[in-house]
Amino acid sequence: MKYLIDSDFLFGLFVAHDPHHEKTASLLKSLINKGDEFVVSNLVVQEAATVLSRKASQNMAIFFLSELSKMPIQICSLVVKMKI
């Protein structure tokens, strides 16, 4: 099964004092072990890094960006086209 990850999940995963930290970490590990796939948009990655920078620290945001690339999570680029 494929799961679309949002910024709240990523925040909970990387911030140890977040109330959802243990649940997100456990869930991710369990689903990885089952062979499930994870997808996140590049815009969500940017949002999560911004929130981590503001609510945790810039060092945490930098750590997040470096560690995310090592995780089995596919980052999809979204292009938004708008007519004005």
MODELLER restraints for C-alpha pairs under 7 A, 6 or more apart:
rsr = mdl.restraints
at = mdl.atoms
rsr.add(forms.Gaussian(group=physical.xy_distance, feature=features.Distance(at['CA:1:A'], at['CA:36:A']), mean=5.06, stdev=0.5))
rsr.add(forms.Gaussian(group=physical.xy_distance, feature=features.Distance(at['CA:1:A'], at['CA:37:A']), mean=6.20, stdev=0.5))
rsr.add(forms.Gaussian(group=physical.xy_distance, feature=features.Distance(at['CA:2:A'], at['CA:36:A']), mean=5.96, stdev=0.5))
rsr.add(forms.Gaussian(group=physical.xy_distance, feature=features.Distance(at['CA:2:A'], at['CA:37:A']), mean=4.62, stdev=0.5))
rsr.add(forms.Gaussian(group=physical.xy_distance, feature=features.Distance(at['CA:2:A'], at['CA:38:A']), mean=5.60, stdev=0.5))
rsr.add(forms.Gaussian(group=physical.xy_distance, feature=features.Distance(at['CA:3:A'], at['CA:37:A']), mean=6.21, stdev=0.5))
rsr.add(forms.Gaussian(group=physical.xy_distance, feature=features.Distance(at['CA:3:A'], at['CA:38:A']), mean=4.84, stdev=0.5))
rsr.add(forms.Gaussian(group=physical.xy_distance, feature=features.Distance(at['CA:3:A'], at['CA:39:A']), mean=6.08, stdev=0.5))
rsr.add(forms.Gaussian(group=physical.xy_distance, feature=features.Distance(at['CA:4:A'], at['CA:38:A']), mean=6.01, stdev=0.5))
rsr.add(forms.Gaussian(group=physical.xy_distance, feature=features.Distance(at['CA:4:A'], at['CA:39:A']), mean=4.91, stdev=0.5))
rsr.add(forms.Gaussian(group=physical.xy_distance, feature=features.Distance(at['CA:4:A'], at['CA:40:A']), mean=5.73, stdev=0.5))
rsr.add(forms.Gaussian(group=physical.xy_distance, feature=features.Distance(at['CA:5:A'], at['CA:38:A']), mean=6.76, stdev=0.5))
rsr.add(forms.Gaussian(group=physical.xy_distance, feature=features.Distance(at['CA:5:A'], at['CA:39:A']), mean=6.06, stdev=0.5))
rsr.add(forms.Gaussian(group=physical.xy_distance, feature=features.Distance(at['CA:5:A'], at['CA:40:A']), mean=5.15, stdev=0.5))
rsr.add(forms.Gaussian(group=physical.xy_distance, feature=features.Distance(at['CA:6:A'], at['CA:40:A']), mean=6.84, stdev=0.5))
rsr.add(forms.Gaussian(group=physical.xy_distance, feature=features.Distance(at['CA:6:A'], at['CA:44:A']), mean=6.24, stdev=0.5))
rsr.add(forms.Gaussian(group=physical.xy_distance, feature=features.Distance(at['CA:7:A'], at['CA:44:A']), mean=5.61, stdev=0.5))
rsr.add(forms.Gaussian(group=physical.xy_distance, feature=features.Distance(at['CA:7:A'], at['CA:45:A']), mean=6.95, stdev=0.5))
rsr.add(forms.Gaussian(group=physical.xy_distance, feature=features.Distance(at['CA:7:A'], at['CA:47:A']), mean=6.55, stdev=0.5))
rsr.add(forms.Gaussian(group=physical.xy_distance, feature=features.Distance(at['CA:7:A'], at['CA:48:A']), mean=4.90, stdev=0.5))
rsr.add(forms.Gaussian(group=physical.xy_distance, feature=features.Distance(at['CA:9:A'], at['CA:24:A']), mean=6.51, stdev=0.5))
rsr.add(forms.Gaussian(group=physical.xy_distance, feature=features.Distance(at['CA:10:A'], at['CA:48:A']), mean=6.64, stdev=0.5))
rsr.add(forms.Gaussian(group=physical.xy_distance, feature=features.Distance(at['CA:11:A'], at['CA:48:A']), mean=6.39, stdev=0.5))
rsr.add(forms.Gaussian(group=physical.xy_distance, feature=features.Distance(at['CA:11:A'], at['CA:52:A']), mean=6.75, stdev=0.5))
rsr.add(forms.Gaussian(group=physical.xy_distance, feature=features.Distance(at['CA:12:A'], at['CA:18:A']), mean=5.57, stdev=0.5))
rsr.add(forms.Gaussian(group=physical.xy_distance, feature=features.Distance(at['CA:12:A'], at['CA:20:A']), mean=5.19, stdev=0.5))
rsr.add(forms.Gaussian(group=physical.xy_distance, feature=features.Distance(at['CA:12:A'], at['CA:21:A']), mean=4.51, stdev=0.5))
rsr.add(forms.Gaussian(group=physical.xy_distance, feature=features.Distance(at['CA:12:A'], at['CA:24:A']), mean=6.26, stdev=0.5))
rsr.add(forms.Gaussian(group=physical.xy_distance, feature=features.Distance(at['CA:13:A'], at['CA:21:A']), mean=5.12, stdev=0.5))
rsr.add(forms.Gaussian(group=physical.xy_distance, feature=features.Distance(at['CA:13:A'], at['CA:24:A']), mean=5.44, stdev=0.5))
rsr.add(forms.Gaussian(group=physical.xy_distance, feature=features.Distance(at['CA:13:A'], at['CA:25:A']), mean=5.56, stdev=0.5))
rsr.add(forms.Gaussian(group=physical.xy_distance, feature=features.Distance(at['CA:14:A'], at['CA:64:A']), mean=6.94, stdev=0.5))
rsr.add(forms.Gaussian(group=physical.xy_distance, feature=features.Distance(at['CA:15:A'], at['CA:21:A']), mean=6.42, stdev=0.5))
rsr.add(forms.Gaussian(group=physical.xy_distance, feature=features.Distance(at['CA:38:A'], at['CA:73:A']), mean=4.88, stdev=0.5))
rsr.add(forms.Gaussian(group=physical.xy_distance, feature=features.Distance(at['CA:38:A'], at['CA:74:A']), mean=6.09, stdev=0.5))
rsr.add(forms.Gaussian(group=physical.xy_distance, feature=features.Distance(at['CA:39:A'], at['CA:73:A']), mean=5.57, stdev=0.5))
rsr.add(forms.Gaussian(group=physical.xy_distance, feature=features.Distance(at['CA:39:A'], at['CA:74:A']), mean=4.70, stdev=0.5))
rsr.add(forms.Gaussian(group=physical.xy_distance, feature=features.Distance(at['CA:39:A'], at['CA:75:A']), mean=5.90, stdev=0.5))
rsr.add(forms.Gaussian(group=physical.xy_distance, feature=features.Distance(at['CA:39:A'], at['CA:76:A']), mean=6.94, stdev=0.5))
rsr.add(forms.Gaussian(group=physical.xy_distance, feature=features.Distance(at['CA:40:A'], at['CA:73:A']), mean=6.97, stdev=0.5))
rsr.add(forms.Gaussian(group=physical.xy_distance, feature=features.Distance(at['CA:40:A'], at['CA:74:A']), mean=6.25, stdev=0.5))
rsr.add(forms.Gaussian(group=physical.xy_distance, feature=features.Distance(at['CA:40:A'], at['CA:75:A']), mean=5.00, stdev=0.5))
rsr.add(forms.Gaussian(group=physical.xy_distance, feature=features.Distance(at['CA:40:A'], at['CA:76:A']), mean=6.13, stdev=0.5))
rsr.add(forms.Gaussian(group=physical.xy_distance, feature=features.Distance(at['CA:41:A'], at['CA:75:A']), mean=5.48, stdev=0.5))
rsr.add(forms.Gaussian(group=physical.xy_distance, feature=features.Distance(at['CA:41:A'], at['CA:76:A']), mean=4.71, stdev=0.5))
rsr.add(forms.Gaussian(group=physical.xy_distance, feature=features.Distance(at['CA:41:A'], at['CA:77:A']), mean=5.89, stdev=0.5))
rsr.add(forms.Gaussian(group=physical.xy_distance, feature=features.Distance(at['CA:41:A'], at['CA:78:A']), mean=6.43, stdev=0.5))
rsr.add(forms.Gaussian(group=physical.xy_distance, feature=features.Distance(at['CA:42:A'], at['CA:75:A']), mean=5.94, stdev=0.5))
rsr.add(forms.Gaussian(group=physical.xy_distance, feature=features.Distance(at['CA:42:A'], at['CA:76:A']), mean=5.80, stdev=0.5))
rsr.add(forms.Gaussian(group=physical.xy_distance, feature=features.Distance(at['CA:42:A'], at['CA:77:A']), mean=5.19, stdev=0.5))
rsr.add(forms.Gaussian(group=physical.xy_distance, feature=features.Distance(at['CA:42:A'], at['CA:78:A']), mean=6.59, stdev=0.5))
rsr.add(forms.Gaussian(group=physical.xy_distance, feature=features.Distance(at['CA:49:A'], at['CA:61:A']), mean=4.95, stdev=0.5))
rsr.add(forms.Gaussian(group=physical.xy_distance, feature=features.Distance(at['CA:52:A'], at['CA:60:A']), mean=6.40, stdev=0.5))
rsr.add(forms.Gaussian(group=physical.xy_distance, feature=features.Distance(at['CA:52:A'], at['CA:61:A']), mean=5.25, stdev=0.5))
rsr.add(forms.Gaussian(group=physical.xy_distance, feature=features.Distance(at['CA:53:A'], at['CA:60:A']), mean=6.62, stdev=0.5))
rsr.add(forms.Gaussian(group=physical.xy_distance, feature=features.Distance(at['CA:53:A'], at['CA:61:A']), mean=5.13, stdev=0.5))
